[in-house]
Structure formats: C-alpha cells, structure tokens
Amino acid sequence: MRIICVNTGVKFGQWYVDNLKHMIDTYSGLKYDSFEVITEEKHKGVFNKLQMFDKFRDGENLYFDLDICIYDKVPNLIRKDLTVLHAWWRDRAHTSFNSSIISWTGDQSHVYKTFEKNWYYLQGKYYK
C-alpha cells in the first residue's frame, strides 16, 4: 500500500507532512510500503492533488489531506475502485463528497488526463 499526500503552495509547511506521517505511524494501525509527498506545483490550489492519479498508476493507494486528524485505528479504507470520502456532515445541495481521503487500486490516470485536456477552463470554473 502507498500513502500519498500533497504539499504545494504556502498554506501548509513541512510540519503538517511530518505530523500526518506521525499520526499514521503512531495511531492508525495502517501498514504501508511507501509514504509519498507530491510537492510539484503544476496547477492552482487543490488541482495539484490530481497529479497523484498520473504519478501512481499501480498498487493500492490511499490519499490523505494534510489537515486531517488520526487519533485511533483506521478501518480498512483500501478500495479497488476510485472511492472518495462520503461527507455525511454536508448538505446534499452542496455535495456529499469530500476529497480529504481517497482510495483506489491500479491505474486511474484517466482522471488526470481528463483534467489536463481542459485544465484552464476547469480551474476557472471550479476555483473554490
């Protein structure tokens, strides 16, 4: 299993990366083979997250935002299909998805390729 996070821009420093790794290693019970940090800023803000689908095209992948808190065992979050966290706390009129935790197995590079085809438009339309 591969753990992935993204640290681009100035919002989060190295402390957040170190803290995420500490929480995973100390509390989560997750066993992983590699801890990967995407630092290349190719797009605006949250869109840098999409790079992970291009960079990691094999194996089991589990993405965490840097601002999550892990304080106990984490259930098995590995999924074969691309799976995004269900945001039970959000009003359905907004969206019932939250990209703080994402799981997939194998090649999901089509996500990044679709974004890359029209990145300028998509970054403008979905800037928030």
Secondary structure as GFF3:
##gff-version 3
##sequence-region A 1 128
A	DSSP	beta_strand	2	6	.	.	.	ID=ss1
A	DSSP	alpha_helix	14	23	.	.	.	ID=ss2
A	DSSP	pi_helix	24	28	.	.	.	ID=ss3
A	DSSP	beta_strand	34	38	.	.	.	ID=ss4
A	DSSP	three_ten_helix	45	50	.	.	.	ID=ss5
A	DSSP	alpha_helix	51	55	.	.	.	ID=ss6
A	DSSP	beta_strand	60	64	.	.	.	ID=ss7
A	DSSP	beta_strand	83	86	.	.	.	ID=ss8
A	DSSP	beta_strand	97	105	.	.	.	ID=ss9
A	DSSP	alpha_helix	110	117	.	.	.	ID=ss10
A	DSSP	alpha_helix	119	125	.	.	.	ID=ss11
###
